[in-house]
Amino acid sequence: MYEVTVDELAGLLREAESAHGEYEKELGHADSGWPEWYARFILDKLEKDEVDL
């Protein structure tokens, strides 16, 4: 289970927003599946951070 502070989650959301913006540029249009994209991005980051500990 992940223990994330509000500040850490806010940072992850900002990072996801930036990465997703780049993804949409490559995609060439708005991504209606952005909630799932953000969720996967954040979970992947959290999983990677746990492995790096």
N, C-alpha and C positions, 0 to 999 in steps of 0.2 A: 504494500500500500504506500502511496506517495503522501508525504507531508509537505505541503507547499504553502508558503505564506501568501497573503494578498499581494504584496509587492513582487514576489517571484512570479506569481500567476500573471499579474499585469505585465511584467517584462516578457513573459512567454507569449502573451497575446500580441504585444507590440512586435515581437520578432516574427510571429506567424503572419501578422498583417503585412509586414515588409516582404517576407518570402512569398506570400500568396500574390502580392502585387506583381512580383517578377513572374510567377507562374502564369498569371492571367495575361501578361504581355506576350509570353511565349504561346499561350493558348489562342490569343487573338480575339477573345471576347470574355465577357463576364462569366464567372463560374457560379452557377446556381447551387452547386454542391459545396459551397465554401464552408458551411459548418462542419461537415465531415472532414474536409481538408484540414481545417484548423485543429480539430480534435486529434486527427492522426499525427499531425506535425507536433503538437504539444505532448502527446503520449510518447512518441518516438524520442523526443528530447528528454523527457523525464526518465525513460528506460535507459537511455544512453548515459545520463548523469548518474544513475544508480550503479551501472556497470563500472563507471570511471572512479567510483569512490573506493 
